[in-house]
């Protein structure tokens, strides 16, 4: 079985795949001061509840955009599972070219999303990841990673409105019933929701023009993808587990040296 660890700015996702199916998926808040033993104390209980014996986990892979947590996760895999994990990086065998000026600086989550999306849906395509940042990642018809766009995420934008304007309250995010708000909160919700719909649709159209294509598959991922998809027809696919799928595929391409020590 494969233990997959996806570290984002907000959450760390642990998941186990048996070669056919995902047997369990669990989310922890991303905290840089959590120790390997603290991870183990919670994770081992969750595995037991899913009837997943730890000795059956013989491989592991970690993808992280938060470098300070990596050491403790490496220690978790080595100490508690006796597995030397693969760490996702641009230097691994991805099966495609990373066509950017500096491949090492591309966030591995963006490469993983592109890898999974192309295998699942073909290309050319754009992955829109609606997380802490809103990212657009372009993959050509052959699966090569061609670059992307990064803009502030919705949560960051909401917080910025509240922090920078003294009279604007902190609000939650949701789809407004109308475009024109009749009070402050309604106007803020409309500006954020429909503003991001316009951002997504506008950037996708500009990407198509830049690459001289009339059609590109647009894949949405991230926690807010389904909610935003209610307001636009631009998404062809929504896959909340795209990064996990990418980690699984990458682990299978780079399996040597990842076996459990005997």
N, C-alpha and C positions, 0 to 999 in steps of 0.2 A: 504494500500500500504506500501511497505517496502523501506526505504531509506538505501542504502548501501554506505559506505564510505571506500575506499581502499587507505591507505596511503603508498606509496612507497618512496624510497629515491629521486626519480626524480619527480614523479607526484602524485597528489592526484586525485583519480577518484571518482566522485559522480554518483550514478545511482539509478533509481527508478524501482521497479518491482511490478506489480499488481496482482501477483499470477499465471499469465500465461505467460506474456511477459515482456521484458525490455522496458520501455516507453521512456527512455532517458539515455544517458551516457555523462558525461562532465568531462574534465580534467583540473586541475589547477597545476601550478608549485608548488612543495613542498617548502614552506617557513615557517620557524619556528616562525616568528614574525607577521604573519597575524592574525587578531582578528576574533572573531565569527561574529561580525557585518560586517566585510569586506567579509567574506564568504557568509553571508546572502544576502548582497547587490547584489552580482553577481548571486548566486544560485537561488534566488527568481525570478529574471528576466528570467532565463533559464527555470524554471518550468512553468512560465506563458506562455512563447512562445510555450511550449509543451502541453499547456492546462491541466496541472496537478495542481489541487487545493491543497494548503499546508495542508488544514484540512483533506484531504484524506490520508495523510501519518500518519499512526498510529503506525508504528514500525520503528526501526532503528538499524543498527549494524555497528560497526567500527572495522576495522582491520588495525593495524599500525605497521610498523617497525621503526618509528621515534617518540619515546615517547614524545619529547617536544611539538608536535602539538596536543596531545590528549586532554589537558584541554580545549582549544578553540573549538575543535570539539564537545566535550561533552556539552559545553555551547551553541553552535549552535543548537544542537538537543533539548535541554531543553528549551531554551529561544524562539526560533523561530518556533519550531514544537511541543512543549509541549510533547516531547517523551523522556523517559529515555532509552538511547541506550544500547544494549549489546556490550561489548568490548571483542573481540576475544582473548582468552588466553587458555593455556593448561589445565586450571582447569575446563573448560566447558565440556559438554557432546558432544564428537566428534563422538561417535558410533564406535570407534576403539581404540586400544592400541597404545600409543606412546612409542615405544621400543627403547628408548635412555637412556643414563646414567643420563641425567638431562632434562626431558621434558620441564621444564619452560624456558630453554635457546633456544629452537628451535624457529626460526622465524615463526610467525603465518602465514605469506604468504606461507611458505613451507607446513605447515599443511593444509591450505586451498586448495592449489593446489592438494595435495594428496587426500583430501576428495572429491573434485569435479571430479578429473580424475578417481578415482575408481568407483564412481557412474555412470559416463558417459561411461567409456570404460572397466570396469572390471580390473582384475589383474592376475598375477603380472605385475607391470609397473614401469617405471621411468619417472618422470616429469623433463624436462630440461627447466629451466627458464632463458631466456637470457635477463637479465636486467642489473642493475648497477653491480651486481655480476652475474656470471654464476653458477647456482646451479643445482645439480642432487639430486632428492629425490625419495627414493625407497619405494614402497608400495607393500605388499605381496598380495596373491590371496584373502585373507580374508579382505583386506582393512587396515591392520595395518601399521602404519608408522614405518619404520625400520632404518631410518638414511639417510645420504646423503653425498654429496661432494660439497665443495664450492671453486670456483676459481675466479680470477679477471674477470670482465666483459670486453666486447670488447672495450667500450668507455674508460674505465680505462687504458686498455693496449695501446690504441692509444695515450692517453695523456702521459702515461709513456714514450713511445718512443720519443715523442717530447720533453718532459721535461728533460730527462736524456741524450739525445744525441744532442749536440749543432747544428749539421748540418742537423738533420732530421726535416722536416716541420710538422706543424699540418695539418692533412688531414681528410677528411670525410671518411665514411665507405661505401663500395659497393663491389659487386662481380666482381673480375677482369676477363678480357677476357682470360687470360692465367696464368699458374702457375708461369712461369719465367718472372719477370719484366725486361723491357729493360731500365728503368730509376728509380730513387729513389722512387718516389711516387708509381709507379706500383709495385715495389718490396715490399714496405711497405704494400700496399693493399693486395697483394698476401699472404704475411706472416701472416697477421692478419686473413684474410678470411679462407684460407686453413689450417692455423694453428689451428683455432678454429674448423673447420670441423674434423681435425685429433684428437683434444682434445675430442670432443664429441664422435666420433666413438670409440676411444681407451678406454675411461672411461666406456662407455656402455658395451664393450666387457669384461672388467675386472670385472664389476658388475655381469654380467652373470656367469662368471667363479666362482666368490666368492659365489654366491648363487646356483651354480650347476644347472642352467636352460639354456635351449637352446633358448628359446623365452621369451621376455618381451616386452610389448607394450611400445613404447617410445612416449611420448606426449610432444610437444614443446609449450612453451608460452613465453610471453615477446615481446617487440617491434621488436626485430631482428629475431624472430623465422622463419617467412616466407622467409626472405632473405637467411638465412642459409640453410633452407630446400631445396632451389634450388640446393645446391651443394652436397646433400647426400640423400640417400633413407632410412636412419635409422629412420626417424620420421614416425610413423603410423598416428598420428593425430597432427593438429596444432589448438590451441584454445587460442586466444589472451585474452579472457575474463574468463579464468579459475579461477582466484582469486575471481572475482565477483560472479561466480557460487558457489564457496566454501562458501563465506559469506552468500549467500542466503540460502544454505542448512543448514549451522550452525545456522542461525537465526531461521529457522523452527524447528530445534531440541531443541532450547533453548528459546522458546517464552514466557514462564511465566515471569511476571514482566516487560514486554516490552510494555504493552498496554499504550495507550495515557491516561493521567490524565484527568478526567472529572471535 
